[in-house]
Amino acid sequence: MKALLSRQAGGPETLTLEDVADPAPGPGQVLIAMRACGLNFPDALLIRDLYQLRPPRPFSPGGEVAGIVVDVGREVTHVRAGDRVLAMPGLGGLATRVVADAAMCVKIPAAMSFEHGAALLVTYGTVHYGLSRRARIRAGESLLVLGAGGGIGLAAVELGRACGARVIAAASTQAKVDAALARGASTGFVYPTGEAAGDGRQLAQLFKLHCGAQGVDVVCDPVGGVYAEAALRSMAWGGRYLVIGFAAGDIPRIPLNLPLLKGCDIQGVLYGAHAQRDPAAVKVEIGELLALYAEGAIQPHISARFPLSQGGAAIAAIASRQALGKLVVVNEE
Ligand SMILES: NC(=O)c1ccc[n+]([C@@H]2O[C@H](COP(=O)([O-])OP(=O)(O)OC[C@H]3O[C@@H](n4cnc5c(N)ncnc54)[C@H](OP(=O)(O)O)[C@@H]3O)[C@@H](O)[C@H]2O)c1
């Protein structure tokens, strides 16, 4: 089989396409012929050794895939060879054959393309868990989405709208805000970047202007940096602030008087850990996502497709803040 491998820590240019031996599924595992692999921000960190996980090398990045089951290991009964499935292996997706834990491998409906299947779990799964199980968002509440044109961001816009929330999209360019508006955000605004962003207190003036005097009920934050404090300062009493990631690079240091004054909660969302700790709950959540997809309430926005050999270019686009929605590697072998 072919695999795009990371043999040394570095940028996407260090990945090499190689012939390697086909893996075999162990007990509780599934071997999948990859048809599509969704790329995510963690892939850009993993290959540079900047992620919380440091897998032994060589490894292939690529945390989520869709394809056809080739073989299953012992104890796997819910899928079998020939099934069309999606899975979240966490690693190894940029290869023509992928081994994934059966617990995070589910059949996809005939109407779902492999590309959509490969673009569902990491972003929609994370946000669905965050909005529905952590923030317990209710219809009629307001939801501020940071980085609203990214993978997590557009998923949050769609899922927020599907919950009946009023979605405010915030992003660094008008094109990203427009993408969020097209996916159901009620309103949106562009935030400054670099030195122009100032500090969190200064930036809060802009955020408050767009979030209104009452403040926002829920914040979905996959960006961090200076934007986090500005968003927290714009919250309503009793709000819930979802910490999803730190794409801006800096892990914000939040003045603890803010959640006190706002009577709000800061809630961490770590989907991979949630999936490991409570696979039964995640199974239910994935079922809910597939139902939302079937209804047409959500549909991953895939802005670019790449062949396996160009998987590094997809990761480079994500790392340089250029990606819109999801980028997917497609294997047509
Ligand atoms: N907690 C979890 O379980 C979980 C699951 C999946 C992902 N994540 C995390 O969520 C974050 C977003 O992931 P994603 O896959 O949605 O990424 P993405 O598609 O690249 O979106 C991230 C967004 O962050 C913003 N950003 C700000 N500064 C940036 C920078 N220096 N470089 C790149 N982007 C920057 C960009 O929006 P603007 O340009 O509009 O600011 C970008 O659209 C990452 O930190 C990822 O690790 C967490």
Ligand as a Chemical Component Dictionary entry (heavy atoms), coordinates in Angstrom:
data_LIG
# 
_chem_comp.id                   LIG 
_chem_comp.type                 NON-POLYMER 
_chem_comp.pdbx_formal_charge   0 
_chem_comp.three_letter_code    LIG 
# 
loop_
_chem_comp_atom.comp_id 
_chem_comp_atom.atom_id 
_chem_comp_atom.alt_atom_id 
_chem_comp_atom.type_symbol 
_chem_comp_atom.charge 
_chem_comp_atom.model_Cartn_x 
_chem_comp_atom.model_Cartn_y 
_chem_comp_atom.model_Cartn_z 
_chem_comp_atom.pdbx_ordinal 
LIG N1  N1  N 0  -10.962 19.846 21.397 1  
LIG C1  C1  C 0  -11.124 18.958 20.428 2  
LIG O1  O1  O 0  -11.585 17.844 20.649 3  
LIG C2  C2  C 0  -10.727 19.364 19.052 4  
LIG C3  C3  C 0  -11.157 18.658 17.923 5  
LIG C4  C4  C 0  -10.794 19.123 16.651 6  
LIG C5  C5  C 0  -10.017 20.274 16.542 7  
LIG N2  N2  N 1  -9.602  20.910 17.672 8  
LIG C6  C6  C 0  -8.815  22.148 17.609 9  
LIG O2  O2  O 0  -9.641  23.160 17.083 10 
LIG C7  C7  C 0  -8.819  24.108 16.401 11 
LIG C8  C8  C 0  -9.382  24.332 15.002 12 
LIG O3  O3  O 0  -9.278  23.146 14.246 13 
LIG P1  P1  P 0  -9.812  23.110 12.750 14 
LIG O4  O4  O 0  -9.490  21.752 12.230 15 
LIG O5  O5  O -1 -11.178 23.644 12.677 16 
LIG O6  O6  O 0  -8.807  24.125 12.067 17 
LIG P2  P2  P 0  -9.042  25.132 10.849 18 
LIG O7  O7  O 0  -10.046 24.609 9.923  19 
LIG O8  O8  O 0  -7.693  25.455 10.346 20 
LIG O9  O9  O 0  -9.667  26.408 11.576 21 
LIG C9  C9  C 0  -8.946  27.102 12.553 22 
LIG C10 C10 C 0  -9.234  28.582 12.448 23 
LIG O10 O10 O 0  -8.423  29.231 13.414 24 
LIG C11 C11 C 0  -8.140  30.542 12.990 25 
LIG N3  N3  N 0  -6.725  30.902 13.199 26 
LIG C12 C12 C 0  -6.293  31.913 13.965 27 
LIG N4  N4  N 0  -4.967  31.995 13.947 28 
LIG C13 C13 C 0  -4.532  31.006 13.164 29 
LIG C14 C14 C 0  -3.242  30.575 12.759 30 
LIG N5  N5  N 0  -2.123  31.192 13.190 31 
LIG N6  N6  N 0  -3.132  29.532 11.909 32 
LIG C15 C15 C 0  -4.235  28.873 11.501 33 
LIG N7  N7  N 0  -5.516  29.236 11.861 34 
LIG C16 C16 C 0  -5.642  30.300 12.688 35 
LIG C17 C17 C 0  -8.501  30.602 11.506 36 
LIG O11 O11 O 0  -9.675  31.403 11.441 37 
LIG P3  P3  P 0  -9.528  32.996 11.254 38 
LIG O12 O12 O 0  -8.504  33.199 10.174 39 
LIG O13 O13 O 0  -10.895 33.373 10.865 40 
LIG O14 O14 O 0  -9.092  33.520 12.588 41 
LIG C18 C18 C 0  -8.862  29.179 11.118 42 
LIG O15 O15 O 0  -9.936  29.143 10.195 43 
LIG C19 C19 C 0  -7.407  23.556 16.423 44 
LIG O16 O16 O 0  -6.691  24.145 17.487 45 
LIG C20 C20 C 0  -7.608  22.087 16.704 46 
LIG O17 O17 O 0  -6.497  21.504 17.330 47 
LIG C21 C21 C 0  -9.949  20.487 18.908 48 
# 
loop_
_chem_comp_bond.comp_id 
_chem_comp_bond.atom_id_1 
_chem_comp_bond.atom_id_2 
_chem_comp_bond.value_order 
_chem_comp_bond.pdbx_ordinal 
LIG N1  C1  SING 1  
LIG C1  O1  DOUB 2  
LIG C1  C2  SING 3  
LIG C2  C3  SING 4  
LIG C2  C21 DOUB 5  
LIG C3  C4  DOUB 6  
LIG C4  C5  SING 7  
LIG C5  N2  DOUB 8  
LIG N2  C6  SING 9  
LIG N2  C21 SING 10 
LIG C6  O2  SING 11 
LIG C6  C20 SING 12 
LIG O2  C7  SING 13 
LIG C7  C8  SING 14 
LIG C7  C19 SING 15 
LIG C8  O3  SING 16 
LIG O3  P1  SING 17 
LIG P1  O4  DOUB 18 
LIG P1  O5  SING 19 
LIG P1  O6  SING 20 
LIG O6  P2  SING 21 
LIG P2  O7  DOUB 22 
LIG P2  O8  SING 23 
LIG P2  O9  SING 24 
LIG O9  C9  SING 25 
LIG C9  C10 SING 26 
LIG C10 O10 SING 27 
LIG C10 C18 SING 28 
LIG O10 C11 SING 29 
LIG C11 N3  SING 30 
LIG C11 C17 SING 31 
LIG N3  C12 SING 32 
LIG N3  C16 SING 33 
LIG C12 N4  DOUB 34 
LIG N4  C13 SING 35 
LIG C13 C14 SING 36 
LIG C13 C16 DOUB 37 
LIG C14 N5  SING 38 
LIG C14 N6  DOUB 39 
LIG N6  C15 SING 40 
LIG C15 N7  DOUB 41 
LIG N7  C16 SING 42 
LIG C17 O11 SING 43 
LIG C17 C18 SING 44 
LIG O11 P3  SING 45 
LIG P3  O12 DOUB 46 
LIG P3  O13 SING 47 
LIG P3  O14 SING 48 
LIG C18 O15 SING 49 
LIG C19 O16 SING 50 
LIG C19 C20 SING 51 
LIG C20 O17 SING 52 
# 
